[in-house]
């Protein structure tokens, strides 16, 4: 189950990766003088992407969760999404129940554009694809065999699900609204509680599920969607996003500097490279995993401190009504684009807050590392000469291919691999036996950290270049490349 949810979290990254395009179009559109036609043109283009977000989730999950990531699964995802959207439209429901449209339960008005339905459609389509994409029908129906069968089955299954939802969805929707209103009722404290849980879920990859409740239109909060559509109350819309900017642009980079300062003298050069790359990634794009995974397990008390600081930052920004928004993550790119949005409220104060958070992070991390003698990068001791040589070895002049080959050997080769996958910063590996991996060899190969989830699942944190290591690793596994003697 855990592996399934992690794969789901990885698949959600695909539709989310489209959102920066929306931010770019809407953000530039608001930076330009509003009298220009091109400004309105860009804004409409950006909001068009946000308007089909649920459909993007359906397609992204259908492709990401299906075997072979085939286009037939994407088509099935589209079909699976639109069937309940049309069947449960308020006008259709009014016809089914023989009542006026104005008398239909308001829950059905929330279905169109609801990310929950996009996620459900994508998962159903992927499950049907994985089960039936090789099914052969009798010769008279042979044309509809295999992959062509999947969209047809998706329509039939989703029609049945729509009948169930006709009675169940009003109850589910009421529960989601109550949950969302409860957190919203906590005000700034609720925002901080969300941010704290968001960071604590990072190791499992399940933080995206939590994000969907607060950032998208699942429980009616839709903080991200409303911000970029300039809807809601200024100083309130964006409260679940704003406080992340001081953390990702200033706090974590300052924490990375504290880790570097506490590294052993012989390890400072190597630690500087690791922390500098992570700090730049966090500041510029808002991708924090390279830093977080570097100490998440080796110095877990430090990660708890980081989660607490994040909660405090988001709560404080919400309390002061300083707001800005992001589409991908809270880095410089999204900050610059969102600062011009009319609904953004005093976004420049987030820079001031960021400077304060940088001081808090540096001294907080420095104190924790020294007081508890935490084994952050550079403090775990020196590697042997042989290990250092292996870490810097290249094969065929390609460092990424060399790293992939070292990782391939460290996890036991094809004989120990069931599946190779990757997301934004991590290799997600399904192995026959995780006890056979050589964790130190993985780190010597260039891995930031190794997270063994259970007997069969392990995550190897690489960084933002994970695609260029993951693809040659997939090729090694696909060819069943034998291990060197």
C-alpha positions as a printed Julia matrix, in Angstrom:
485×3 Matrix{Float64}:
   0.0     0.0     0.0
   2.82    2.37    0.9
   4.54    1.71   -2.43
   1.26    2.37   -4.26
   0.77    5.71   -2.51
   4.35    6.69   -3.21
   3.93    5.89   -6.9
   0.76    7.95   -6.83
   2.65   10.87   -5.29
   5.27   10.6    -8.03
   2.6    10.49  -10.75
   0.95   13.64   -9.39
   4.19   15.48  -10.13
   3.47   15.17  -13.88
   0.37   17.42  -13.95
   1.86   19.7   -11.29
   4.89   20.25  -13.54
   2.55   22.03  -15.99
   1.58   24.67  -13.42
   4.74   26.8   -13.77
   3.64   27.49  -17.36
   0.39   28.89  -15.97
   2.31   30.96  -13.42
   4.6    32.31  -16.12
   1.72   33.37  -18.37
  -0.46   34.85  -15.6
   2.5    36.43  -13.79
   3.93   38.15  -16.87
   0.41   39.17  -17.86
   0.01   41.03  -14.57
   3.5    42.57  -14.74
   2.63   44.19  -18.07
   0.39   47.3   -18.24
  -3.18   46.08  -18.12
  -4.22   48.27  -21.06
  -2.11   46.13  -23.4
  -3.97   43.42  -25.29
  -0.99   41.1   -24.85
  -1.36   41.31  -21.06
  -4.94   40.08  -21.21
  -3.92   37.47  -23.79
  -1.29   35.99  -21.48
  -3.62   35.97  -18.46
  -6.35   34.13  -20.35
  -3.8    31.58  -21.54
  -2.57   30.97  -17.99
  -6.04   30.64  -16.48
  -6.94   28.18  -19.25
  -4.33   25.78  -17.82
  -5.63   26.25  -14.29
  -9.18   25.64  -15.52
  -8.36   22.11  -16.71
  -6.26   21.12  -13.7
  -8.57   18.24  -12.75
  -8.34   16.85  -16.28
  -4.54   17.13  -16.14
  -4.58   15.11  -12.91
  -6.7    12.43  -14.59
  -4.28   12.15  -17.51
  -1.13   12.39  -15.38
  -2.2     9.71  -12.93
  -3.49    7.42  -15.67
  -0.13    7.59  -17.45
   2.05    7.56  -14.34
   0.3     4.66  -12.61
  -0.07    2.44  -15.69
   2.37   -0.14  -17.0
   4.47    1.1   -19.91
   3.0     4.61  -19.39
   1.02    4.15  -22.6
  -1.09    6.76  -24.4
  -4.09    4.42  -24.26
  -4.09    4.87  -20.49
  -4.16    8.66  -20.97
  -7.16    8.35  -23.31
  -8.89    6.13  -20.74
  -8.18    8.77  -18.09
  -9.93   11.43  -20.19
 -12.95    9.17  -20.71
 -13.05    8.22  -17.03
 -13.0    11.88  -16.04
 -15.76   13.18  -18.3
 -18.31   10.43  -17.68
 -19.08   11.38  -14.03
 -18.61   15.09  -14.79
 -21.46   14.95  -17.29
 -23.62   12.34  -15.55
 -23.51   14.2   -12.22
 -23.9    17.7   -13.65
 -26.64   19.54  -11.71
 -28.84   19.75  -14.83
 -28.56   15.99  -15.39
 -29.17   15.21  -11.71
 -32.28   17.4   -11.78
 -33.57   15.34  -14.72
 -32.83   12.04  -12.96
 -34.59   13.1    -9.77
 -37.47   14.92  -11.46
 -36.78   18.2    -9.66
 -35.77   21.74  -10.59
 -32.09   22.5   -11.07
 -32.26   25.0    -8.2
 -33.33   22.16   -5.87
 -30.3    19.94   -6.61
 -27.88   19.34   -3.73
 -25.1    22.0    -3.96
 -22.52   19.19   -3.7
 -23.05   18.34   -7.38
 -22.12   21.88   -8.43
 -18.64   21.22   -7.01
 -17.87   18.26   -9.28
 -16.82   20.09  -12.44
 -13.14   21.0   -12.07
 -12.78   19.14   -8.77
  -9.28   17.62   -8.53
 -10.68   14.73   -6.48
 -12.57   13.49   -9.55
  -9.47   13.89  -11.69
  -7.44   11.78   -9.26
 -10.17    9.13   -9.05
 -10.51    8.95  -12.85
  -6.75    8.61  -13.32
  -6.45    5.81  -10.77
  -9.4     3.88  -12.2
  -8.09    4.22  -15.75
  -4.61    3.05  -14.73
  -5.98    0.06  -12.82
  -8.12   -0.99  -15.8
  -5.18   -0.57  -18.18
  -2.89   -2.7   -16.02
  -5.53   -5.41  -15.8
  -6.88   -5.54  -19.36
  -4.34   -4.07  -21.81
  -3.39   -7.57  -23.05
  -6.92   -9.02  -23.06
  -7.95  -10.79  -26.28
 -11.62  -10.78  -27.31
 -13.35  -13.25  -29.67
 -12.5   -12.8   -33.35
 -15.73  -10.91  -34.06
 -14.68   -8.27  -31.54
 -10.94   -8.55  -32.06
 -10.64   -4.91  -33.14
 -11.52   -3.86  -29.58
  -8.99   -6.17  -27.91
  -6.01   -5.09  -25.83
  -5.38   -1.39  -25.36
  -8.5    -0.36  -27.33
 -10.6    -2.15  -24.74
  -9.39    0.0   -21.86
 -11.2     3.32  -22.68
 -14.41    1.36  -23.32
 -14.17   -0.36  -19.96
 -13.34    2.97  -18.34
 -16.6     4.48  -19.55
 -18.61    1.5   -18.31
 -16.9     1.34  -14.9
 -17.15    5.1   -14.36
 -20.82    5.0   -15.28
 -21.33    2.49  -12.47
 -19.25    4.62  -10.09
 -21.35    7.64  -11.07
 -24.5     5.83   -9.93
 -22.89    5.19   -6.55
 -21.65    8.79   -6.31
 -25.15   10.06   -7.0
 -25.97    8.95   -3.45
 -22.53    8.99   -1.79
 -20.96   12.2    -3.08
 -23.17   14.59   -1.06
 -22.05   12.8     2.11
 -18.36   12.77    1.09
 -18.47   16.41    0.05
 -20.04   17.45    3.35
 -17.27   15.64    5.22
 -14.55   17.33    3.16
 -16.12   20.73    3.67
 -16.32   20.17    7.44
 -12.66   19.12    7.52
 -11.58   22.11    5.44
 -13.67   24.57    7.45
 -12.27   23.16   10.69
  -8.7    23.87    9.58
  -9.69   27.23    8.09
 -11.43   28.02   11.37
  -8.07   27.66   13.12
  -6.84   30.59   11.07
  -3.1    31.15   11.17
  -2.64   28.21   13.54
  -4.34   25.92   11.03
  -2.02   27.13    8.27
   0.98   26.41   10.48
  -0.38   22.96   11.37
  -0.77   22.17    7.67
   2.82   23.27    6.95
   4.18   21.2     9.85
   2.4    18.08    8.58
   3.5    18.86    5.03
   7.18   18.66    6.0
   6.71   15.59    8.2
   5.17   13.72    5.25
   8.07   14.49    2.89
   9.96   11.25    3.77
   7.0     9.14    2.66
   6.22   11.15   -0.46
   2.62   11.53    0.72
   2.76   15.3     1.18
   1.12   15.75   -2.23
  -2.06   14.11   -0.94
  -2.2    16.64    1.9
  -1.44   19.49   -0.51
  -4.42   18.59   -2.68
  -6.8    19.32    0.21
  -5.48   22.84    0.88
  -4.06   24.0    -2.44
  -6.65   22.59   -4.85
 -10.42   22.36   -5.06
 -10.98   19.17   -3.07
 -12.48   20.57    0.13
 -13.36   24.0    -1.2
 -10.17   25.73    0.01
  -8.39   25.84   -3.38
  -5.72   28.26   -2.12
  -3.51   27.9    -5.2
  -6.31   28.07   -7.75
  -7.97   31.09   -6.13
  -4.69   32.98   -5.82
  -3.82   32.75   -9.5
  -7.41   33.49  -10.47
  -7.44   36.58   -8.18
 -10.39   35.26   -6.21
 -11.14   35.45   -2.49
 -10.0    37.96    0.11
  -6.7    39.81   -0.22
  -4.45   38.87    2.69
  -6.27   35.56    3.16
  -6.02   33.82   -0.2
  -2.49   32.46   -0.34
  -2.13   31.94    3.41
  -1.27   28.27    2.97
   1.56   29.1     0.56
   3.14   32.41    1.58
   5.1    31.23    4.62
   7.0    28.66    2.55
   8.9    31.38    0.67
  10.96   32.51    3.71
  11.84   28.85    4.38
  12.82   27.75    0.91
  14.5    30.96   -0.24
  16.3    31.84    2.99
  15.83   29.41    5.88
  17.01   26.16    4.32
  19.98   27.76    2.51
  21.07   29.22    5.86
  20.64   25.78    7.45
  22.79   24.33    4.67
  25.5    26.85    5.52
  25.35   25.77    9.18
  25.81   22.15    8.08
  28.84   23.16    6.01
  30.36   25.13    8.89
  30.09   22.07   11.15
  31.67   19.64    8.68
  35.05   18.13    9.46
  37.96   20.06    7.87
  38.83   17.17    5.54
  35.19   16.97    4.39
  34.45   20.68    3.93
  35.14   20.79    0.2
  32.82   17.87   -0.55
  30.16   19.19    1.86
  30.38   22.68    0.34
  29.56   21.3    -3.11
  26.61   19.29   -1.81
  25.17   22.12    0.3
  25.75   24.81   -2.32
  23.86   22.82   -4.96
  21.03   22.12   -2.53
  20.85   25.74   -1.38
  20.66   27.05   -4.94
  17.96   24.51   -5.82
  15.93   25.53   -2.76
  16.36   29.29   -3.3
  15.79   29.44   -7.03
  13.23   26.71   -7.72
  11.9    25.73   -4.28
  13.07   22.11   -4.64
  14.17   21.29   -1.1
  14.75   17.52   -1.16
  18.52   17.72   -1.89
  19.03   19.53    1.41
  16.31   17.83    3.44
  17.29   14.28    2.58
  20.92   15.03    3.37
  20.06   15.15    7.07
  16.54   13.73    7.27
  17.65   10.3     8.48
  21.24   10.77    9.56
  20.24   13.68   11.83
  16.48   13.29   12.25
  16.17   15.67   15.27
  17.35   18.41   12.91
  14.55   17.54   10.5
  11.97   17.83   13.28
  13.37   21.27   14.03
  13.08   22.16   10.35
   9.43   21.01   10.27
   8.68   23.1    13.36
  10.36   26.18   11.84
   8.3    25.72    8.66
   5.06   25.55   10.64
   5.99   28.71   12.55
   6.88   30.57    9.35
   3.63   29.73    7.58
   1.58   30.52   10.7
   3.32   33.89   11.19
   2.9    34.96    7.55
  -0.78   33.98    7.73
  -1.24   35.89   10.98
   0.32   39.04    9.45
  -1.71   38.57    6.23
   1.41   38.65    4.04
   0.57   36.6     0.99
   2.17   35.35   -2.2
   1.58   32.17   -4.17
   3.31   29.48   -6.14
   2.43   26.87   -8.73
   5.47   24.59   -8.52
   7.19   25.52   -5.26
   8.13   28.52   -3.15
  11.34   29.56   -4.9
  12.52   32.82   -6.43
  10.89   32.16   -9.8
   7.39   31.77   -8.37
   7.94   34.64   -5.91
   8.8    37.11   -8.67
   5.83   36.02  -10.77
   3.34   36.09   -7.89
   4.47   39.39   -6.36
   2.69   41.34   -9.1
  -0.62   39.52   -8.67
  -3.31   41.96   -7.48
  -4.39   39.59   -4.71
  -0.85   39.32   -3.28
  -0.65   41.31   -0.04
   2.64   42.93    1.04
   4.74   40.15   -0.5
   7.93   42.16    0.09
   7.51   41.5     3.82
   8.15   37.82    3.11
  11.72   38.85    2.17
  12.08   40.53    5.56
  10.64   37.45    7.24
  13.04   35.36    5.18
  16.03   37.27    6.55
  14.81   36.56   10.08
  14.22   32.89    9.27
  17.76   32.67    7.87
  19.14   33.78   11.24
  16.84   31.37   13.1
  17.83   28.47   10.87
  21.56   29.12   11.01
  21.78   29.45   14.78
  19.1    26.81   15.4
  20.83   24.25   13.19
  24.26   25.17   14.54
  23.06   24.72   18.13
  21.33   21.4    17.45
  24.26   19.94   15.52
  26.78   20.8    18.21
  24.6    20.08   21.24
  23.45   16.64   20.09
  26.53   15.83   17.97
  24.32   15.17   14.96
  25.93   13.35   12.03
  25.07   15.82    9.31
  26.94   15.65    5.96
  30.66   16.09    6.57
  30.52   14.95   10.21
  30.09   11.21    9.64
  33.79   10.52    9.17
  36.06   10.12    6.19
  35.63    7.51    3.48
  38.39    5.05    2.66
  40.64    5.69   -0.29
  38.98    2.93   -2.31
  35.52    4.35   -1.61
  36.6     7.83   -2.6
  38.01    6.48   -5.85
  34.76    4.68   -6.59
  32.78    7.86   -5.93
  34.76    9.85   -8.49
  35.16    7.13  -11.12
  33.73    7.73  -14.57
  32.78    5.2   -17.2
  32.87    6.18  -20.84
  33.29    9.83  -19.89
  29.67   10.13  -18.74
  29.31   10.9   -15.04
  25.58   10.18  -14.95
  26.05    6.83  -16.67
  28.89    6.07  -14.28
  26.68    6.89  -11.3
  23.89    4.71  -12.7
  26.29    1.77  -13.1
  27.58    2.15   -9.54
  24.02    2.31   -8.2
  23.05   -0.7   -10.32
  25.87   -2.7    -8.75
  25.16   -1.4    -5.23
  21.53   -2.62   -5.31
  22.45   -6.07   -6.58
  21.87   -5.73  -10.31
  18.98   -7.18  -12.31
  18.81  -10.27  -10.09
  17.64   -8.1    -7.19
  15.52   -5.52   -9.06
  11.77   -5.69   -9.69
  11.16   -2.13  -10.88
  13.03    1.14  -11.43
  11.2     4.46  -11.26
  12.03    8.05  -10.32
  10.32   11.31   -9.41
  11.55   14.89   -8.98
  14.63   14.09   -6.9
  14.53   10.37   -5.98
  14.98    6.97   -7.49
  12.06    4.78   -6.37
  13.24    1.2    -6.5
  11.32   -2.02   -5.91
  13.76   -4.79   -5.03
  13.48   -8.44   -4.18
  15.4    -7.86   -0.95
  16.5    -4.44    0.28
  18.87   -6.05    2.8
  21.18   -6.87   -0.13
  21.87   -3.23   -1.02
  25.17   -1.54   -0.14
  24.07    1.8     1.33
  27.62    3.13    1.63
  28.35    2.27   -2.01
  25.19    4.17   -3.01
  26.38    7.26   -1.17
  29.87    6.89   -2.64
  28.25    6.77   -6.07
  26.75   10.21   -5.45
  23.45    9.55   -3.65
  22.5    12.2    -1.11
  20.69    9.7     1.11
  19.15    6.23    1.13
  15.65    5.67    2.55
  14.8     1.96    2.99
  11.03    1.75    3.41
  10.57   -2.0     3.83
  11.89   -5.32    2.57
  11.1    -4.48   -1.06
  11.07   -0.68   -1.43
  13.9     1.82   -1.19
  14.31    5.44   -2.22
  17.71    6.72   -3.33
  17.82   10.52   -3.2
  19.86   11.85   -6.12
  18.82   15.47   -6.63
  17.21   17.38   -9.47
  19.34   15.53  -12.06
  17.66   12.25  -11.12
  16.21   11.77  -14.64
  19.71   11.56  -16.14
  20.71    8.88  -13.64
  17.35    7.09  -13.64
  17.15    6.59  -17.4
  20.51    4.79  -17.79
  19.64    2.76  -14.68
  16.35    1.72  -16.33
  18.31    0.73  -19.45
  20.73   -1.38  -17.41
  17.8    -3.19  -15.81
  15.88   -3.6   -19.09
  18.91   -5.22  -20.73
  19.55   -7.37  -17.62
  23.16   -6.17  -17.73
  25.37   -8.58  -15.78
  27.37   -7.25  -12.85
  31.14   -6.9   -13.33
  33.3    -9.51  -11.65
